[in-house]
Amino acid sequence: MEAPVTHSHRLTRSTYDAVVVGGGHNGLVAATYLARAGLSVAVLERLDHTGGAAVSARAFPGSPVRLSRYSYLVSLMPEQLVADLGLDVRLESRTTASYTPYLPGTATGAGAGGEAGGLLVERPEGPATRASFAALTGSDDAYDAWVSFYAEVEELARAVAPTLLAPLPREDELAARVPEQIWRDVVLEPLGAAIDRRFRDDTVRGVVGTDALIGTFASLHDPSLVQNRCFLYHLIGNGTGEWRVPVGGMGAVTDALAAAATRAGAELVTGADVRRVVADGSRGAEVTWADADGTHTVAAGQVLSGVAPYVLERLLGGTPDEATKPEGSQLKINLLLDRLPRLRSGADPAVAFAGTLHLNETASHIERAYAEAAAGRVPTELPGEVYCHSLTDPSILGELAGSGAQTLTYFGLHTPASLFTAHPAATKALAVERALASLDQHLLEPIADCVARDGNGDPCIEAKIPQDVEADLAMPGGHIFHGDLDWPWAPQRAALDTPARAWGVDTGVESVLLCGSGARRGGAVSGLGGHNAAQAVLAAR
Ligand SMILES: Cc1cc2nc3c(=O)[nH]c(=O)nc-3n(C[C@H](O)[C@H](O)[C@H](O)COP(=O)(O)OP(=O)(O)OC[C@H]3O[C@@H](n4cnc5c(N)ncnc54)[C@H](O)[C@@H]3O)c2cc1C
């Protein structure tokens, strides 16, 4: 067990070497590295707890279950970072990678005809995976194409992963280390082109493509390549791209980080809403925050911003252009079930729900849904995926472990914030209804029959649209990465002439650095933003 973390309501000094704005997981990582290097460090967090989007919560009154309320799987946090900080974090592999149920009449292989079926990808992949591809498509070609695509992607991942904790490499340095074809497919051309060329089956195309669209509103063919960047981040973690379940939920990761930060001597202040950062070039900054007692100011040699760049601009006294505000696009639903539902395909629910269960995520579904949402409508057949973390880690169920109860998380794509602006409550209800209907079409019993009741007798269902995420966490527009992801390397001609630029954490103001998701390479639960900002501070001393 970690030692309890000290969250204070006041600072002990009037000046710190470094003040971190925002106690998300990245802010905690930055604080720990700096405090360990001997700097005096304070973290100011507006909520009454640290962790930002990496937290666990008892979301349902009267229920002991502590579920990962926002983020839920970890891939991008380097093992080296976990070791460096001595974190007590356990990440558990899921036994199923993914399961994609399909309706009667949709398969073209042996699974064609009157039967419902499912495309199973085991972890590790074995004969059942190959057989499953053959049943869906009628030949071995699809699985052979899958194996060769992901082998190439792994070469790319193995080249990029070791660079993430170092100053930014340049694009051509990395390109030179990676086979030309996969570089072109993932980095140079819209990902949809490679997916169409390499895979013929609509379901397989969709399973590959969804990694490009988590929290990213784009077509697979978008010329901006924002979907390619999202895909890359989903496949490079620790050189394998495996997404694992944090034991104890995402809150356990944050608790370990907060404990490491306080052990190192950083002061964590919660309930401290930062209102203003006045930066004086290279000569430090003053940070003003408000709490229940009024407003306070502290001086900092260096400010590290764990909040989104769009939020920081306002704190620095600017007026951010509304047109540049990030926009989130996901629907997250947390459910507690009395039991897992049975599937029409006959698959064992403990296998099908153990990985990523894809719903309405064929390539055609995804593109249709994108077009509908871009035209301002909630997609009729909402694409999304569900996860049952408690199959991998029953500890989050508390005393319900062993009772048959399970958690279920739904992550929906292509529900941009703009869809909910006019009629938030009604549109949210419609989106939730469509998300649950996308699951029901594959079940022998409606999911509503399996949902547990909370202490008030209400169904244990909690839904978060982008507006909820913004209200809860101050992520602008509810964008889960604080803004669209950047490539994890420097453009060819970028100036890398200061530590801040070399580490991808520059804000244009010398005494203020980005240490959160908005830093280049910062997106997701990785600690990379925090690590890289801390290294830039130390390199400049
Ligand atoms: C629904 C959802 C699902 C996700 N799923 C995953 C997943 O499974 N895996 C994954 O890797 N990533 C996932 N992500 C993304 C990931 O959670 C984020 O990229 C990551 O948590 C960001 O961490 P951070 O520390 O950079 O910022 P944040 O978590 O945003 O933390 C910033 C902190 O700053 C505080 N703050 C804001 N304004 C102020 C202010 N004015 N003064 C003081 N404090 C302030 C906030 O309260 C917050 O605590 C998901 C995100 C969401 C929302």
The ligand as an ORCA input file, in Angstrom:
! r2SCAN-3c Opt
* xyz 0 1
  C     -13.439     10.085    -21.295
  C     -11.947      9.968    -21.481
  C     -11.380      8.724    -21.751
  C     -10.016      8.610    -21.953
  N      -9.466      7.372    -22.100
  C      -8.117      7.245    -22.093
  C      -7.516      5.969    -21.939
  O      -8.185      4.961    -21.745
  N      -6.159      5.902    -21.966
  C      -5.366      7.019    -22.118
  O      -4.140      6.886    -22.161
  N      -5.912      8.240    -22.222
  C      -7.264      8.386    -22.174
  N      -7.831      9.630    -22.170
  C      -6.943     10.812    -22.299
  C      -6.190     11.060    -21.012
  O      -7.029     10.844    -19.903
  C      -5.652     12.489    -20.952
  O      -4.913     12.771    -22.131
  C      -4.746     12.649    -19.736
  O      -5.381     12.196    -18.551
  C      -4.361     14.100    -19.585
  O      -3.576     14.250    -18.432
  P      -2.983     15.656    -18.051
  O      -2.338     15.521    -16.739
  O      -2.158     16.154    -19.176
  O      -4.231     16.627    -18.000
  P      -5.588     16.571    -17.173
  O      -5.924     15.193    -16.795
  O      -6.565     17.345    -17.979
  O      -5.244     17.369    -15.859
  C      -5.213     18.771    -15.819
  C      -5.543     19.199    -14.415
  O      -5.547     20.611    -14.364
  C      -6.605     21.024    -13.535
  N      -6.920     22.420    -13.887
  C      -7.550     22.876    -14.985
  N      -7.643     24.215    -14.950
  C      -7.049     24.604    -13.797
  C      -6.832     25.859    -13.184
  N      -7.243     27.005    -13.748
  N      -6.204     25.894    -11.990
  C      -5.773     24.763    -11.384
  N      -5.967     23.545    -11.913
  C      -6.589     23.464    -13.118
  C      -7.704     20.048    -13.844
  O      -8.673     20.006    -12.816
  C      -6.923     18.748    -13.967
  O      -6.805     18.094    -12.735
  C      -9.191      9.777    -21.924
  C      -9.750     11.004    -21.604
  C     -11.115     11.116    -21.382
  C     -11.686     12.460    -21.024
*
